[in-house]
Amino acid sequence: MRNRKTKILFITCITVIIYTVSLFAQGSISVESKVDRNTILIGDVFQYSVIVTHDDDVNLILPELAANLGMFEIRDYKEIEPQKTDGKIVSQTNYLLSTFDTGEFEIPELQIGYSTAADSTVKFIKTEPLKIMVQSLNPAEAGDIRDVKPPLVPPRDYRQYIKLAVIIILIIAAVLFVIYYIKRRKAGKALLPSRQKPPRPAHEVALEELEALAQSDFLPSGKIKEYYIRISDIIRQYIENRFFIYAPEMTTTQLLEKMELEKLDKNYIDMMREFLDSCDLVKFAKYIPEEKETNVLTQLAFDFVNQSKLVITEPEEPEPIESLQEDEPKALVEETEQKMIAEESVEKGEDG
């Protein structure tokens, strides 16, 4: 009997010693939970704080943001920088909670995991549940079943319409600008129109180019074909600028038919037929003209431009009639005086 009691006492001592050692191995830890207010309105956001005080060798495992807090929804949370007080470390986490139901609800206990350096096994400590009263925005309404409220019509926000209209106008303006820019580029014009000098008369340009060609070294250096090609291009360009016929890209036959269709002066058409036929012989038939023929062709080009050039004549001013109007009163006065003299002489004759 005595041996049995001795064994029981020995086992009890060993158990107490092991429990005590395990307590010291686990480290000291405590948890506290609180809210900034116990009564809120539906939809309000309030703060729920969890404060853990522990030793240095305790490692905390805080709950995740999606932790179950009953009827409350975690909107956000913030971990406060741990502080050391009286040899203990104080860790605090603030949760922002809200709910959209009315009544009295309970924030359930929250499990916080921890481990120590001596024992890596994760253990848990729980917070105390807290009561929260959630009130309606209109506390005068009583009862759970109410009539369905009519839908609320929000006031019109014309700013949105104005913004949309401005965006549409800007898009249209951008599209129009791009179209305008492309057209100007294709036409070889600057983006912004600028004041330009009026184009020179077609005959002035043609005569200047013919004179420069005649003074060039094409003929002295034996470049006869190049000379005929150049003089033909000058006359064709002149016809385009003067008569608005796209001559540079036409054959001789097409150009003459176009001139007849436009009912140009027959003399101009005959001159062009002679000129173009002579140029075609040299350009395409490899004909080598004499110097006299080249001089005749050159003079023919000058004559065609001079005879067909556009000449603007000013209308003749009518003769001034002021002098006639001024002379009429003088003539009338003289005629009247002569009549009076004649009448006086007749009267004197009768008296005598």
C-alpha positions as CSV (number, residue, x, y, z in Angstrom):
1,M,0.0,0.0,0.0
2,R,2.8,2.4,0.9
3,N,4.6,1.5,-2.3
4,R,1.6,2.3,-4.3
5,K,1.1,5.8,-2.7
6,T,4.8,6.4,-3.3
7,K,4.5,5.6,-7.0
8,I,1.4,7.9,-7.4
9,L,3.2,10.8,-5.6
10,F,6.3,10.3,-7.8
11,I,4.2,10.3,-11.0
12,T,2.4,13.4,-9.9
13,C,5.6,15.3,-9.2
14,I,7.0,14.2,-12.6
15,T,3.8,15.5,-14.3
16,V,3.9,18.8,-12.5
17,I,7.6,19.3,-13.4
18,I,7.0,18.4,-17.1
19,Y,4.0,20.8,-17.2
20,T,6.0,23.6,-15.6
21,V,8.9,23.1,-18.0
22,S,6.5,23.0,-21.0
23,L,5.0,26.3,-19.8
24,F,8.4,28.0,-19.8
25,A,9.2,26.4,-23.2
26,Q,6.0,27.8,-24.7
27,G,6.7,31.3,-23.7
28,S,4.2,33.8,-22.2
29,I,1.4,35.2,-24.5
30,S,-2.0,36.9,-24.0
31,V,-4.6,38.4,-26.3
32,E,-7.1,41.2,-26.0
33,S,-9.8,42.4,-28.4
34,K,-11.8,45.6,-28.4
35,V,-13.9,47.9,-30.7
36,D,-14.0,51.7,-31.0
37,R,-17.8,51.6,-30.4
38,N,-20.5,49.0,-29.6
39,T,-23.4,50.7,-31.4
40,I,-23.3,51.5,-35.1
41,L,-25.6,52.3,-38.0
42,I,-26.1,49.9,-40.8
43,G,-23.3,50.2,-43.4
44,D,-21.0,52.1,-40.9
45,V,-17.4,51.1,-40.8
46,F,-15.9,50.6,-37.3
47,Q,-12.6,49.5,-35.9
48,Y,-12.0,46.1,-34.3
49,S,-8.6,45.8,-32.7
50,V,-6.7,42.6,-31.6
51,I,-3.8,43.2,-29.2
52,V,-1.3,40.4,-28.5
53,T,1.3,40.7,-25.7
54,H,4.0,38.0,-25.9
55,D,7.7,37.2,-25.2
56,D,10.5,37.8,-27.6
57,D,10.7,34.1,-28.5
58,V,7.1,33.9,-29.6
59,N,6.3,34.0,-33.4
60,L,2.8,35.2,-34.2
61,I,0.6,33.8,-37.1
62,L,-2.2,36.4,-37.6
63,P,-5.4,35.5,-39.3
64,E,-5.8,36.3,-43.0
65,L,-8.0,39.2,-44.3
66,A,-10.7,36.7,-45.2
67,A,-11.1,35.4,-41.7
68,N,-14.7,34.5,-40.6
69,L,-16.1,37.2,-38.4
70,G,-19.8,36.2,-38.5
71,M,-22.1,38.8,-39.9
72,F,-19.3,41.3,-40.3
73,E,-17.2,41.9,-43.3
74,I,-13.5,42.8,-43.1
75,R,-13.0,45.9,-45.3
76,D,-9.4,46.4,-44.5
77,Y,-6.8,45.9,-41.9
78,K,-3.5,47.5,-40.7
79,E,-0.7,46.0,-38.6
80,I,0.8,48.4,-36.1
81,E,4.5,48.4,-35.6
82,P,5.3,46.1,-32.6
83,Q,6.4,47.9,-29.4
84,K,8.3,46.6,-26.5
85,T,6.8,47.4,-23.1
86,D,8.0,45.9,-19.7
87,G,10.1,43.3,-21.5
88,K,7.1,42.2,-23.5
89,I,6.3,42.8,-27.2
90,V,2.9,44.3,-27.9
91,S,1.6,43.6,-31.4
92,Q,-1.7,45.2,-32.5
93,T,-3.8,44.7,-35.7
94,N,-6.7,47.0,-36.5
95,Y,-9.6,45.6,-38.6
96,L,-12.2,47.8,-40.3
97,L,-15.5,46.0,-40.2
98,S,-19.0,46.7,-41.5
99,T,-22.4,45.0,-42.0
100,F,-25.6,45.7,-43.9
101,D,-28.0,43.9,-41.5
102,T,-29.7,45.4,-38.5
103,G,-29.8,43.8,-35.0
104,E,-27.5,42.6,-32.3
105,F,-24.6,40.6,-33.6
106,E,-21.5,39.1,-32.1
107,I,-17.9,39.2,-33.4
108,P,-16.9,35.6,-32.9
109,E,-13.7,34.6,-31.2
110,L,-10.6,35.0,-33.4
111,Q,-7.9,32.4,-33.4
112,I,-4.3,33.6,-33.4
113,G,-1.6,31.0,-34.0
114,Y,1.8,31.2,-32.4
115,S,5.0,29.1,-32.0
116,T,8.2,29.5,-30.0
117,A,11.9,29.0,-30.7
118,A,12.0,25.9,-28.4
119,D,8.8,24.4,-29.9
120,S,7.9,24.9,-33.5
121,T,4.5,23.4,-33.0
122,V,1.8,25.9,-33.9
123,K,-0.6,26.5,-31.0
124,F,-3.7,28.8,-30.9
125,I,-5.0,31.4,-28.6
126,K,-8.5,32.9,-28.9
127,T,-10.0,36.3,-28.4
128,E,-13.2,37.0,-26.5
129,P,-16.4,37.5,-28.5
130,L,-17.8,41.0,-28.6
131,K,-21.4,42.2,-28.9
132,I,-22.3,44.9,-31.5
133,M,-25.6,46.6,-32.0
134,V,-26.4,47.6,-35.6
135,Q,-29.3,50.1,-35.9
136,S,-31.3,51.1,-38.9
137,L,-30.9,54.5,-40.5
138,N,-34.6,55.2,-39.7
139,P,-35.2,53.9,-36.2
140,A,-38.8,55.2,-36.2
141,E,-39.8,52.4,-38.5
142,A,-41.0,49.3,-36.6
143,G,-41.5,45.8,-37.6
144,D,-39.6,43.5,-40.0
145,I,-42.1,43.6,-42.9
146,R,-42.6,46.9,-44.7
147,D,-44.0,48.0,-48.0
148,V,-41.6,48.1,-50.9
149,K,-40.4,51.6,-51.3
150,P,-40.7,53.2,-54.7
151,P,-37.4,53.4,-56.7
152,L,-35.3,56.5,-56.2
153,V,-34.6,58.5,-59.3
154,P,-31.1,60.0,-59.0
155,P,-30.8,63.6,-60.2
156,R,-29.4,64.1,-63.7
157,D,-25.8,64.7,-63.8
158,Y,-25.4,66.9,-66.9
159,R,-21.7,67.0,-66.4
160,Q,-21.4,63.5,-67.9
161,Y,-23.4,64.6,-71.0
162,I,-21.2,67.6,-71.4
163,K,-18.0,65.5,-71.1
164,L,-19.4,63.0,-73.7
165,A,-20.3,65.8,-76.1
166,V,-16.8,67.4,-75.7
167,I,-15.2,64.0,-76.4
168,I,-17.3,63.4,-79.5
169,I,-16.5,67.0,-80.8
170,L,-12.8,66.4,-80.3
171,I,-12.9,63.1,-82.1
172,I,-14.8,64.6,-85.1
173,A,-12.3,67.5,-85.1
174,A,-9.4,65.1,-85.1
175,V,-10.8,63.1,-88.0
176,L,-11.5,66.3,-90.0
177,F,-8.0,67.5,-89.3
178,V,-6.5,64.2,-90.5
179,I,-8.5,64.3,-93.7
180,Y,-7.5,67.9,-94.3
181,Y,-3.9,67.1,-93.7
182,I,-3.9,64.2,-96.1
183,K,-5.5,66.2,-98.8
184,R,-3.0,69.0,-98.4
185,R,-0.1,66.6,-98.5
186,K,-1.4,64.9,-101.6
187,A,-1.8,68.3,-103.3
188,G,1.8,69.2,-102.3
189,K,0.6,72.1,-100.2
190,A,1.6,73.3,-96.8
191,L,-0.5,72.5,-93.8
192,L,-1.6,76.0,-93.4
193,P,-2.5,78.1,-96.4
194,S,-0.2,81.0,-97.1
195,R,-0.3,84.0,-99.3
196,Q,1.4,83.2,-102.6
197,K,2.3,85.2,-105.5
198,P,-0.1,85.0,-108.5
199,P,1.2,82.7,-111.2
200,R,3.1,84.2,-114.1
201,P,1.3,84.4,-117.4
202,A,1.9,81.2,-119.5
203,H,3.4,83.0,-122.4
204,E,6.0,84.8,-120.3
205,V,7.2,81.5,-118.8
206,A,7.3,79.8,-122.3
207,L,9.1,82.7,-124.0
208,E,11.7,82.8,-121.2
209,E,12.3,79.0,-121.5
210,L,12.5,79.2,-125.3
211,E,15.0,82.0,-125.1
212,A,17.1,80.1,-122.5
213,L,17.0,77.0,-124.8
214,A,18.1,79.0,-127.8
215,Q,21.1,80.3,-125.9
216,S,22.0,76.9,-124.5
217,D,24.8,74.6,-125.8
218,F,22.5,71.9,-127.0
219,L,23.0,72.6,-130.7
220,P,26.7,73.6,-130.6
221,S,27.5,70.4,-128.8
222,G,25.4,68.3,-131.2
223,K,22.6,67.4,-128.8
224,I,20.0,67.9,-131.5
225,K,17.5,65.2,-130.3
226,E,17.7,66.6,-126.7
227,Y,17.0,70.0,-128.2
228,Y,13.9,68.9,-130.0
229,I,12.7,67.0,-126.9
230,R,13.1,70.1,-124.7
231,I,11.4,72.5,-127.2
232,S,8.5,70.1,-127.6
233,D,8.1,69.9,-123.8
234,I,8.1,73.7,-123.5
235,I,5.4,74.1,-126.1
236,R,3.3,71.3,-124.7
237,Q,3.5,72.7,-121.2
238,Y,2.5,76.1,-122.6
239,I,-0.6,74.6,-124.2
240,E,-1.6,73.1,-120.9
241,N,-1.2,76.4,-119.0
242,R,-2.8,78.5,-121.7
243,F,-5.6,76.3,-123.1
244,F,-6.0,73.9,-120.1
245,I,-5.3,70.9,-122.3
246,Y,-3.2,68.1,-120.7
247,A,-0.8,68.2,-123.6
248,P,2.4,66.7,-122.0
249,E,0.8,63.2,-121.8
250,M,-0.9,63.2,-125.2
251,T,0.4,61.9,-128.5
252,T,0.5,64.3,-131.5
253,T,-2.7,62.9,-132.9
254,Q,-4.5,63.1,-129.6
255,L,-3.4,66.7,-129.0
256,L,-4.4,67.9,-132.4
257,E,-7.8,66.2,-132.1
258,K,-8.3,67.8,-128.7
259,M,-7.4,71.3,-130.0
260,E,-10.0,70.8,-132.8
261,L,-12.5,69.6,-130.3
262,E,-11.9,72.7,-128.2
263,K,-12.5,74.8,-131.4
264,L,-9.2,76.6,-131.2
265,D,-8.1,78.9,-134.0
266,K,-7.3,77.0,-137.1
267,N,-4.1,78.9,-137.5
268,Y,-3.0,77.6,-134.1
269,I,-3.8,74.0,-135.0
270,D,-1.9,74.2,-138.3
271,M,1.1,75.7,-136.6
272,M,1.1,72.9,-134.0
273,R,0.7,70.2,-136.7
274,E,3.8,71.5,-138.5
275,F,5.7,71.9,-135.2
276,L,4.9,68.5,-133.7
277,D,5.5,66.6,-136.9
278,S,8.9,68.1,-137.2
279,C,9.7,67.2,-133.5
280,D,8.4,63.6,-133.9
281,L,10.7,63.0,-136.9
282,V,13.7,63.8,-134.8
283,K,12.5,62.2,-131.6
284,F,11.2,58.9,-133.0
285,A,12.4,58.6,-136.7
286,K,16.0,59.5,-135.9
287,Y,15.9,62.2,-138.5
288,I,18.8,64.7,-138.4
289,P,17.6,68.1,-139.5
290,E,19.7,70.8,-141.0
291,E,20.5,74.0,-139.1
292,K,18.1,75.9,-141.3
293,E,15.2,73.5,-140.3
294,T,16.1,73.9,-136.6
295,N,16.0,77.7,-136.9
296,V,12.6,77.5,-138.6
297,L,11.2,75.2,-135.9
298,T,12.5,77.5,-133.2
299,Q,11.0,80.5,-134.8
300,L,7.7,78.6,-135.2
301,A,7.7,77.9,-131.5
302,F,8.2,81.7,-130.7
303,D,5.5,82.7,-133.2
304,F,3.0,80.2,-131.8
305,V,3.4,81.5,-128.3
306,N,3.3,85.2,-129.3
307,Q,0.2,84.8,-131.5
308,S,-1.7,82.6,-129.1
309,K,-0.8,84.4,-125.8
310,L,-3.6,85.7,-123.7
311,V,-3.7,89.5,-123.9
312,I,-5.9,91.5,-121.5
313,T,-6.9,94.8,-122.9
314,E,-8.4,97.6,-120.8
315,P,-11.8,98.9,-122.0
316,E,-11.7,102.3,-123.8
317,E,-12.8,105.2,-121.7
318,P,-15.7,107.2,-123.1
319,E,-15.1,110.8,-124.2
320,P,-15.7,113.3,-121.4
321,I,-19.0,115.2,-121.9
322,E,-18.2,117.9,-119.4
323,S,-16.9,120.2,-122.1
324,L,-20.0,119.8,-124.1
325,Q,-22.2,120.5,-121.1
326,E,-20.1,123.6,-120.3
327,D,-20.3,125.0,-123.9
328,E,-24.1,124.6,-124.2
329,P,-25.0,127.5,-121.8
330,K,-22.5,129.8,-123.6
331,A,-24.1,129.0,-127.0
332,L,-27.5,129.6,-125.7
333,V,-26.4,133.0,-124.2
334,E,-24.8,134.1,-127.4
335,E,-27.9,133.0,-129.4
336,T,-30.2,134.9,-127.0
337,E,-28.0,138.1,-127.2
338,Q,-28.1,138.0,-131.1
339,K,-31.9,137.7,-131.1
340,M,-32.2,140.7,-128.6
341,I,-29.9,142.8,-130.8
342,A,-31.9,141.9,-133.9
343,E,-35.2,142.8,-132.2
344,E,-33.8,146.2,-131.0
345,S,-32.7,147.1,-134.5
346,V,-36.1,146.2,-135.9
347,E,-37.8,148.4,-133.3
348,K,-35.5,151.3,-134.1
349,G,-36.3,151.0,-137.8
350,E,-40.0,151.1,-137.2
351,D,-39.7,154.2,-135.0
352,G,-37.7,156.1,-137.7
